[in-house]
């Protein structure tokens, strides 16, 4: 006897849950990056080649 094939609903549900999980992981990573960059001094940021005013744009660019 073989196992029943997953239904279309089941496949869509799994796909939706994986997408939700991916968005949660990315959001947490973005928040962690934001906190770390915010805690850096202006000197440290300049060593990386970015200014404090550029941080939000960099985070938005790498979010998508």
DATANOR-V95126 format. One record per residue. N is the residue number from 1. RES is the residue in one small letter. SS is DSSP state (h for helix, s for strand, l for the rest). PSI is psi in degrees with one decimal (999 if undefined). Layout:
BEGIN
N|RES|SS|PSI / N|RES|SS|PSI
END
This chain:
BEGIN
1|x|l|136.3 / 2|x|l|155.1 / 3|x|l|146.6 / 4|x|l|147.4 / 5|x|l|143.6 / 6|x|l|141.2 / 7|x|l|165.3 / 8|x|h|-39.9 / 9|x|h|-44.4 / 10|x|h|-43.6 / 11|x|h|-42.7 / 12|x|h|-39.3 / 13|x|h|-47.4 / 14|x|h|-43.9 / 15|x|h|-43.6 / 16|x|h|-41.8 / 17|x|h|-39.2 / 18|x|h|-39.7 / 19|x|h|-42.4 / 20|x|h|-44.7 / 21|x|h|-42.9 / 22|x|h|-41.8 / 23|x|h|-39.5 / 24|x|h|-46.0 / 25|x|h|-45.3 / 26|x|h|-39.3 / 27|x|h|-44.4 / 28|x|h|-40.5 / 29|x|h|-42.2 / 30|x|h|-43.1 / 31|x|h|-40.5 / 32|x|h|-43.4 / 33|x|h|-42.3 / 34|x|h|-45.7 / 35|x|h|-41.4 / 36|x|h|-44.3 / 37|x|h|-36.8 / 38|x|h|-29.0 / 39|x|h|-10.7 / 40|x|l|148.6 / 41|x|l|162.6 / 42|x|h|-36.5 / 43|x|h|-45.5 / 44|x|h|-41.5 / 45|x|h|-42.0 / 46|x|h|-36.0 / 47|x|h|-30.7 / 48|x|h|-10.0 / 49|x|l|20.9 / 50|x|l|154.1 / 51|x|l|159.7 / 52|x|h|-34.5 / 53|x|h|-16.0 / 54|x|h|-13.5 / 55|x|h|-50.5 / 56|x|h|-39.8 / 57|x|h|-41.5 / 58|x|h|-42.2 / 59|x|h|-41.5 / 60|x|h|-40.6 / 61|x|h|-37.6 / 62|x|h|-6.5 / 63|x|h|-33.5 / 64|x|l|999
END
